[in-house]
Structures are given as C-alpha cells and as structure tokens.
Amino acid sequence: MEQKEYIECCQSIEEGDEVYLEETGTHKTGRLLYCSGDQFQVETEGKRETWAPERCEEIGSSSESPHENI
C-alpha cells in the first residue's frame, strides 16, 4: 500500500470506521485497531500484531457498506 492509502486508513479509524486489511506475505486478514508511527496495529486470529503498510492491502471498511460482514 502506498503512503496515501496508509494515511486514508488511519484517518478512517480515527473517524470511527472499521478497516480490514490483508497482509500480503502471509495472506492473514485482520481488523485495523490503530496506526502507530508508520505501522498498523491489527487484530487477527484473536491476537494483536504489527504489520508494515507496504505489505498490506485494504480489503474493506465500514464506510464502504454499513451492512458488509468481512
């Protein structure tokens, strides 16, 4: 993900939206909890992990559709 997308994801979280990411190396999916420095803090498989934005893709957010279940 590019820097602009990283910033947009962080702004969405600050506005109260839910953002879901995929870590492209492991293909894990998780819910973005918050941004820390230049990293994502993500909840995946019941644990918290730190993911590098350059290895992530946004796969959905609550701002796209309030009825979407990911």
N, CA, C and O atoms as a GROMACS GRO file, in nm:
protein
  280
    1MET      N    1   0.085  -0.117   0.000
    1MET     CA    2   0.000   0.000   0.000
    1MET      C    3   0.089   0.123   0.000
    1MET      O    4   0.195   0.126   0.063
    2GLU      N    5   0.044   0.223  -0.072
    2GLU     CA    6   0.119   0.348  -0.080
    2GLU      C    7   0.090   0.435   0.041
    2GLU      O    8  -0.006   0.412   0.114
    3GLN      N    9   0.175   0.536   0.062
    3GLN     CA   10   0.163   0.625   0.178
    3GLN      C   11   0.025   0.690   0.185
    3GLN      O   12  -0.033   0.702   0.293
    4LYS      N   13  -0.028   0.732   0.070
    4LYS     CA   14  -0.159   0.797   0.067
    4LYS      C   15  -0.267   0.703   0.121
    4LYS      O   16  -0.354   0.746   0.197
    5GLU      N   17  -0.262   0.575   0.081
    5GLU     CA   18  -0.360   0.477   0.128
    5GLU      C   19  -0.345   0.452   0.278
    5GLU      O   20  -0.444   0.437   0.350
    6TYR      N   21  -0.220   0.449   0.326
    6TYR     CA   22  -0.192   0.432   0.468
    6TYR      C   23  -0.259   0.545   0.548
    6TYR      O   24  -0.326   0.521   0.648
    7ILE      N   25  -0.240   0.668   0.502
    7ILE     CA   26  -0.297   0.784   0.570
    7ILE      C   27  -0.449   0.776   0.570
    7ILE      O   28  -0.513   0.805   0.672
    8GLU      N   29  -0.509   0.736   0.458
    8GLU     CA   30  -0.654   0.725   0.448
    8GLU      C   31  -0.707   0.619   0.545
    8GLU      O   32  -0.811   0.640   0.609
    9CYS      N   33  -0.638   0.506   0.557
    9CYS     CA   34  -0.679   0.402   0.653
    9CYS      C   35  -0.674   0.455   0.796
    9CYS      O   36  -0.765   0.432   0.875
   10CYS      N   37  -0.568   0.526   0.828
   10CYS     CA   38  -0.553   0.581   0.963
   10CYS      C   39  -0.661   0.685   0.992
   10CYS      O   40  -0.714   0.690   1.103
   11GLN      N   41  -0.694   0.768   0.893
   11GLN     CA   42  -0.799   0.867   0.911
   11GLN      C   43  -0.934   0.799   0.929
   11GLN      O   44  -1.016   0.845   1.010
   12SER      N   45  -0.960   0.692   0.857
   12SER     CA   46  -1.086   0.619   0.871
   12SER      C   47  -1.104   0.566   1.012
   12SER      O   48  -1.212   0.575   1.069
   13ILE      N   49  -0.996   0.510   1.069
   13ILE     CA   50  -1.001   0.458   1.206
   13ILE      C   51  -1.030   0.571   1.304
   13ILE      O   52  -1.111   0.555   1.395
   14GLU      N   53  -0.965   0.685   1.286
   14GLU     CA   54  -0.986   0.800   1.375
   14GLU      C   55  -1.130   0.851   1.367
   14GLU      O   56  -1.181   0.906   1.465
   15GLU      N   57  -1.195   0.833   1.253
   15GLU     CA   58  -1.333   0.876   1.235
   15GLU      C   59  -1.434   0.772   1.283
   15GLU      O   60  -1.555   0.794   1.275
   16GLY      N   61  -1.384   0.659   1.333
   16GLY     CA   62  -1.473   0.557   1.389
   16GLY      C   63  -1.513   0.446   1.294
   16GLY      O   64  -1.594   0.360   1.329
   17ASP      N   65  -1.458   0.445   1.173
   17ASP     CA   66  -1.487   0.338   1.079
   17ASP      C   67  -1.405   0.214   1.113
   17ASP      O   68  -1.300   0.224   1.177
   18GLU      N   69  -1.452   0.098   1.070
   18GLU     CA   70  -1.373  -0.023   1.080
   18GLU      C   71  -1.302  -0.046   0.948
   18GLU      O   72  -1.362  -0.028   0.841
   19VAL      N   73  -1.176  -0.084   0.955
   19VAL     CA   74  -1.096  -0.110   0.835
   19VAL      C   75  -1.039  -0.250   0.846
   19VAL      O   76  -0.988  -0.290   0.951
   20TYR      N   77  -1.049  -0.325   0.737
   20TYR     CA   78  -0.998  -0.462   0.733
   20TYR      C   79  -0.886  -0.470   0.632
   20TYR      O   80  -0.895  -0.416   0.522
   21LEU      N   81  -0.779  -0.538   0.672
   21LEU     CA   82  -0.659  -0.547   0.590
   21LEU      C   83  -0.622  -0.692   0.564
   21LEU      O   84  -0.661  -0.783   0.638
   22GLU      N   85  -0.545  -0.712   0.456
   22GLU     CA   86  -0.481  -0.841   0.431
   22GLU      C   87  -0.332  -0.818   0.429
   22GLU      O   88  -0.284  -0.725   0.363
   23GLU      N   89  -0.257  -0.901   0.501
   23GLU     CA   90  -0.111  -0.898   0.499
   23GLU      C   91  -0.071  -0.984   0.380
   23GLU      O   92  -0.094  -1.105   0.380
   24THR      N   93  -0.012  -0.923   0.278
   24THR     CA   94   0.009  -0.990   0.150
   24THR      C   95   0.112  -1.103   0.155
   24THR      O   96   0.110  -1.191   0.069
   25GLY      N   97   0.201  -1.101   0.251
   25GLY     CA   98   0.301  -1.208   0.262
   25GLY      C   99   0.243  -1.336   0.320
   25GLY      O  100   0.273  -1.446   0.273
   26THR      N  101   0.160  -1.320   0.422
   26THR     CA  102   0.103  -1.437   0.490
   26THR      C  103  -0.042  -1.464   0.450
   26THR      O  104  -0.096  -1.571   0.478
   27HIS      N  105  -0.104  -1.367   0.385
   27HIS     CA  106  -0.246  -1.372   0.347
   27HIS      C  107  -0.339  -1.377   0.467
   27HIS      O  108  -0.454  -1.420   0.457
   28LYS      N  109  -0.288  -1.332   0.583
   28LYS     CA  110  -0.375  -1.318   0.700
   28LYS      C  111  -0.462  -1.196   0.680
   28LYS      O  112  -0.423  -1.099   0.614
   29THR      N  113  -0.582  -1.201   0.736
   29THR     CA  114  -0.669  -1.084   0.735
   29THR      C  115  -0.692  -1.040   0.879
   29THR      O  116  -0.689  -1.120   0.971
   30GLY      N  117  -0.714  -0.912   0.895
   30GLY     CA  118  -0.735  -0.860   1.029
   30GLY      C  119  -0.803  -0.726   1.028
   30GLY      O  120  -0.815  -0.660   0.924
   31ARG      N  121  -0.849  -0.687   1.146
   31ARG     CA  122  -0.915  -0.558   1.166
   31ARG      C  123  -0.813  -0.459   1.218
   31ARG      O  124  -0.743  -0.486   1.316
   32LEU      N  125  -0.805  -0.346   1.152
   32LEU     CA  126  -0.713  -0.240   1.194
   32LEU      C  127  -0.761  -0.181   1.325
   32LEU      O  128  -0.875  -0.136   1.335
   33LEU      N  129  -0.673  -0.180   1.425
   33LEU     CA  130  -0.704  -0.122   1.555
   33LEU      C  131  -0.662   0.025   1.561
   33LEU      O  132  -0.740   0.111   1.602
   34TYR      N  133  -0.538   0.052   1.521
   34TYR     CA  134  -0.487   0.188   1.518
   34TYR      C  135  -0.355   0.190   1.443
   34TYR      O  136  -0.296   0.086   1.414
   35CYS      N  137  -0.310   0.311   1.412
   35CYS     CA  138  -0.182   0.331   1.346
   35CYS      C  139  -0.082   0.378   1.450
   35CYS      O  140  -0.113   0.461   1.535
   36SER      N  141   0.038   0.324   1.441
   36SER     CA  142   0.143   0.358   1.536
   36SER      C  143   0.269   0.390   1.458
   36SER      O  144   0.332   0.301   1.402
   37GLY      N  145   0.305   0.518   1.456
   37GLY     CA  146   0.421   0.557   1.375
   37GLY      C  147   0.392   0.530   1.230
   37GLY      O  148   0.300   0.589   1.172
   38ASP      N  149   0.468   0.441   1.170
   38ASP     CA  150   0.444   0.404   1.031
   38ASP      C  151   0.404   0.256   1.020
   38ASP      O  152   0.435   0.190   0.920
   39GLN      N  153   0.336   0.206   1.122
   39GLN     CA  154   0.293   0.066   1.126
   39GLN      C  155   0.145   0.057   1.157
   39GLN      O  156   0.086   0.149   1.214
   40PHE      N  157   0.084  -0.055   1.116
   40PHE     CA  158  -0.054  -0.085   1.153
   40PHE      C  159  -0.054  -0.176   1.275
   40PHE      O  160   0.027  -0.268   1.283
   41GLN      N  161  -0.143  -0.152   1.368
   41GLN     CA  162  -0.170  -0.243   1.479
   41GLN      C  163  -0.301  -0.313   1.444
   41GLN      O  164  -0.405  -0.248   1.431
   42VAL      N  165  -0.296  -0.444   1.429
   42VAL     CA  166  -0.408  -0.520   1.373
   42VAL      C  167  -0.448  -0.633   1.467
   42VAL      O  168  -0.363  -0.694   1.532
   43GLU      N  169  -0.579  -0.659   1.474
   43GLU     CA  170  -0.628  -0.776   1.546
   43GLU      C  171  -0.654  -0.885   1.442
   43GLU      O  172  -0.733  -0.865   1.349
   44THR      N  173  -0.588  -0.999   1.458
   44THR     CA  174  -0.605  -1.111   1.366
   44THR      C  175  -0.598  -1.241   1.445
   44THR      O  176  -0.510  -1.259   1.529
   45GLU      N  177  -0.689  -1.330   1.417
   45GLU     CA  178  -0.692  -1.460   1.484
   45GLU      C  179  -0.689  -1.447   1.635
   45GLU      O  180  -0.627  -1.528   1.704
   46GLY      N  181  -0.757  -1.345   1.688
   46GLY     CA  182  -0.766  -1.324   1.832
   46GLY      C  183  -0.642  -1.266   1.897
   46GLY      O  184  -0.635  -1.258   2.019
   47LYS      N  185  -0.544  -1.223   1.817
   47LYS     CA  186  -0.420  -1.166   1.870
   47LYS      C  187  -0.395  -1.030   1.804
   47LYS      O  188  -0.452  -0.998   1.700
   48ARG      N  189  -0.310  -0.952   1.869
   48ARG     CA  190  -0.267  -0.824   1.812
   48ARG      C  191  -0.131  -0.844   1.746
   48ARG      O  192  -0.041  -0.909   1.800
   49GLU      N  193  -0.118  -0.786   1.626
   49GLU     CA  194   0.008  -0.794   1.553
   49GLU      C  195   0.039  -0.657   1.494
   49GLU      O  196  -0.050  -0.574   1.477
   50THR      N  197   0.166  -0.635   1.464
   50THR     CA  198   0.212  -0.515   1.397
   50THR      C  199   0.244  -0.551   1.252
   50THR      O  200   0.322  -0.642   1.226
   51TRP      N  201   0.182  -0.479   1.160
   51TRP     CA  202   0.203  -0.504   1.017
   51TRP      C  203   0.260  -0.381   0.950
   51TRP      O  204   0.222  -0.268   0.983
   52ALA      N  205   0.351  -0.402   0.855
   52ALA     CA  206   0.407  -0.293   0.776
   52ALA      C  207   0.309  -0.258   0.663
   52ALA      O  208   0.264  -0.348   0.591
   53PRO      N  209   0.276  -0.131   0.646
   53PRO     CA  210   0.180  -0.093   0.543
   53PRO      C  211   0.217  -0.137   0.402
   53PRO      O  212   0.130  -0.167   0.321
   54GLU      N  213   0.347  -0.142   0.372
   54GLU     CA  214   0.388  -0.180   0.237
   54GLU      C  215   0.356  -0.327   0.207
   54GLU      O  216   0.364  -0.371   0.092
   55ARG      N  217   0.321  -0.404   0.311
   55ARG     CA  218   0.285  -0.544   0.292
   55ARG      C  219   0.135  -0.568   0.314
   55ARG      O  220   0.092  -0.681   0.337
   56CYS      N  221   0.056  -0.459   0.308
   56CYS     CA  222  -0.087  -0.470   0.334
   56CYS      C  223  -0.171  -0.416   0.219
   56CYS      O  224  -0.128  -0.330   0.142
   57GLU      N  225  -0.291  -0.471   0.211
   57GLU     CA  226  -0.392  -0.420   0.120
   57GLU      C  227  -0.521  -0.405   0.199
   57GLU      O  228  -0.554  -0.490   0.282
   58GLU      N  229  -0.593  -0.296   0.175
   58GLU     CA  230  -0.723  -0.280   0.238
   58GLU      C  231  -0.822  -0.370   0.165
   58GLU      O  232  -0.830  -0.369   0.042
   59ILE      N  233  -0.897  -0.449   0.242
   59ILE     CA  234  -0.995  -0.538   0.180
   59ILE      C  235  -1.138  -0.497   0.212
   59ILE      O  236  -1.232  -0.557   0.161
   60GLY      N  237  -1.154  -0.395   0.294
   60GLY     CA  238  -1.288  -0.346   0.323
   60GLY      C  239  -1.288  -0.250   0.439
   60GLY      O  240  -1.193  -0.242   0.517
   61SER      N  241  -1.399  -0.175   0.447
   61SER     CA  242  -1.416  -0.085   0.560
   61SER      C  243  -1.564  -0.063   0.582
   61SER      O  244  -1.645  -0.085   0.492
   62SER      N  245  -1.599  -0.021   0.702
   62SER     CA  246  -1.739   0.003   0.734
   62SER      C  247  -1.792   0.126   0.661
   62SER      O  248  -1.914   0.142   0.651
   63SER      N  249  -1.705   0.212   0.611
   63SER     CA  250  -1.751   0.328   0.537
   63SER      C  251  -1.798   0.291   0.397
   63SER      O  252  -1.873   0.366   0.334
   64GLU      N  253  -1.753   0.174   0.346
   64GLU     CA  254  -1.795   0.129   0.213
   64GLU      C  255  -1.939   0.081   0.215
   64GLU      O  256  -2.018   0.115   0.127
   65SER      N  257  -1.974   0.001   0.317
   65SER     CA  258  -2.108  -0.052   0.328
   65SER      C  259  -2.136  -0.086   0.472
   65SER      O  260  -2.066  -0.169   0.530
   66PRO      N  261  -2.236  -0.024   0.532
   66PRO     CA  262  -2.262  -0.050   0.674
   66PRO      C  263  -2.314  -0.191   0.699
   66PRO      O  264  -2.319  -0.234   0.814
   67HIS      N  265  -2.353  -0.264   0.595
   67HIS     CA  266  -2.407  -0.398   0.612
   67HIS      C  267  -2.309  -0.508   0.572
   67HIS      O  268  -2.344  -0.626   0.574
   68GLU      N  269  -2.187  -0.470   0.537
   68GLU     CA  270  -2.088  -0.568   0.493
   68GLU      C  271  -2.029  -0.640   0.613
   68GLU      O  272  -1.988  -0.577   0.711
   69ASN      N  273  -2.023  -0.770   0.606
   69ASN     CA  274  -1.959  -0.850   0.709
   69ASN      C  275  -1.837  -0.918   0.649
   69ASN      O  276  -1.848  -1.002   0.560
   70ILE      N  277  -1.720  -0.880   0.699
   70ILE     CA  278  -1.596  -0.939   0.648
   70ILE      C  279  -1.539  -1.028   0.755
   70ILE      O  280  -1.434  -1.089   0.734
   0.00000   0.00000   0.00000
